[in-house]
Amino acid sequence: MFGNRVSVRAFGIAQGMVLVLIVVSLIVFRRRQKNLAQNAATNFDSMNVHAAIRRANAARTMSRVEPAPPKSAAEAKPEEKAAPQLESALPSWSTEALPHEILGIAANSPPVAVEAAFKKLLKKYHPDRFAAAGKGYQKRAHHVVLLIQAARDKMIGKK
């Protein structure tokens, strides 16, 4: 007698939980659509929604500008805001750069220091860290990693 009431009650609770889950997922989906719609460059027909979200988040992260210090009331004038200039997060090393300058260590550093500097830079500039920024950044990060590897090989004597 009581077992039937308990199972009916448990079933009702489970139905309520499923309903809450559906509502929350609908809210999240609508919020994502709203965020993507705000990005003028987003076209739902031509790209994956998840890729569009990653691009929008990467653009938002890269375009953040430090807030200016507050001005006094006398100095406050309405100014036109210029579009923020995006600087590359990747260094502009070339193959002509000296290996110890690329690795950021002294020219006569021991192999242990060379390996430590290599690992630190590899973590910083690994292409997977730039996946959200797009294929161009990933390709550039790959070339930076190749330069770092070549610098390490020259410093420890490998060919």
PyMOL commands that set and color helices and strands:
alter all, ss='L'
color gray80, all
select helices_A, chain A and resi 2-38+49-62+99-103+111-125+127-133+135-156
alter helices_A, ss='H'
color red, helices_A
deselect
rebuild
show_as cartoon
